[in-house]
Amino acid sequence: MARLEWESGDRTPALGGKTTEDGVADTDDLTFEEALAQLDETVGALEAGDLPLAAATQLYERGMKLARICSEMLAAAELKITRIQTAYGEQMRLPPEEGPEGEP
């Protein structure tokens, strides 16, 4: 799990891991589990309430981005599962059982 760290000198939160050219932690290549862990840590830091306003605002924005990433990944997984069920569901259905006189 990524650990919340502080940039030297300015109390600006940064999550460990890859960063972009502007020093912001990169979220493009995160797995769902990594994004969720970072979101959880971000929420914890915001709930602690000991951040300066600028840092809290920046962290809130990152949290919203992570939440969107997690939501999109979950939606994609749900769509994939639905497609799999549609494609293979017909093969999994059992024929209806017939009653004693050949009635379904």
C-alpha positions in Angstrom: 0.0 0.0 0.0 1.2 3.5 -0.8 2.1 5.6 2.2 1.1 9.3 2.4 4.2 11.4 2.5 4.9 15.2 2.6 6.8 17.1 0.0 9.8 18.7 1.6 9.1 22.1 3.1 5.5 22.8 2.1 3.2 20.2 3.8 1.8 19.3 0.4 0.7 15.6 0.5 2.0 13.2 -2.0 1.4 9.5 -2.3 4.4 7.3 -2.7 4.9 5.7 -6.1 5.3 7.1 -9.6 4.9 10.8 -10.2 4.3 12.9 -13.3 6.6 15.7 -14.4 4.8 18.2 -12.2 5.4 16.1 -9.1 1.8 14.8 -8.8 1.4 11.1 -8.2 0.5 9.2 -11.4 -2.8 7.4 -11.4 -2.8 6.1 -15.0 -1.2 2.7 -14.4 -2.8 1.8 -11.1 -4.6 -1.5 -10.5 -8.0 -1.3 -8.9 -6.5 -2.5 -5.6 -3.8 0.1 -5.7 -6.3 2.9 -6.5 -8.6 1.8 -3.8 -5.8 1.6 -1.2 -4.6 5.1 -2.2 -8.2 6.4 -2.0 -8.6 4.9 1.5 -5.3 6.5 2.6 -6.4 9.8 1.1 -9.7 9.8 2.9 -7.9 9.0 6.1 -5.6 11.9 5.7 -8.5 14.3 5.0 -10.5 12.9 7.9 -7.6 13.5 10.3 -8.1 17.2 9.6 -4.6 18.5 10.2 -3.8 19.6 6.7 -3.5 23.2 5.5 -6.4 24.3 3.2 -4.3 24.2 0.0 -3.0 20.7 0.8 -6.5 19.4 1.8 -7.9 20.8 -1.4 -5.2 19.2 -3.5 -5.7 15.9 -1.7 -9.5 16.1 -2.1 -9.1 16.5 -5.8 -6.8 13.5 -6.0 -9.3 11.5 -3.9 -12.1 12.4 -6.4 -9.9 11.3 -9.3 -9.1 8.0 -7.5 -12.8 7.5 -6.8 -13.6 8.0 -10.5 -10.9 5.6 -11.5 -12.3 2.9 -9.1 -15.8 3.5 -10.3 -14.8 3.2 -14.0 -12.9 0.0 -13.3 -15.9 -1.5 -11.4 -18.2 -0.6 -14.2 -15.9 -2.1 -16.8 -15.7 -5.3 -14.8 -19.5 -5.4 -14.4 -19.9 -5.0 -18.1 -17.4 -7.8 -18.8 -19.2 -10.1 -16.4 -22.6 -9.3 -18.1 -21.1 -10.0 -21.5 -19.6 -13.3 -20.3 -23.0 -14.3 -18.8 -24.7 -13.4 -22.1 -22.2 -15.3 -24.2 -22.1 -18.4 -22.1 -25.4 -18.2 -20.2 -27.3 -20.0 -22.9 -25.0 -23.0 -22.5 -25.5 -23.1 -18.8 -29.3 -23.2 -18.8 -30.9 -26.5 -17.9 -34.0 -27.7 -19.8 -37.2 -27.4 -17.8 -38.1 -30.5 -15.9 -41.2 -32.2 -17.2 -44.1 -33.1 -14.9 -45.5 -36.6 -14.5 -47.6 -36.3 -17.7 -45.1 -34.6 -19.9 -46.1 -31.1 -18.7 -43.4 -28.6 -17.8 
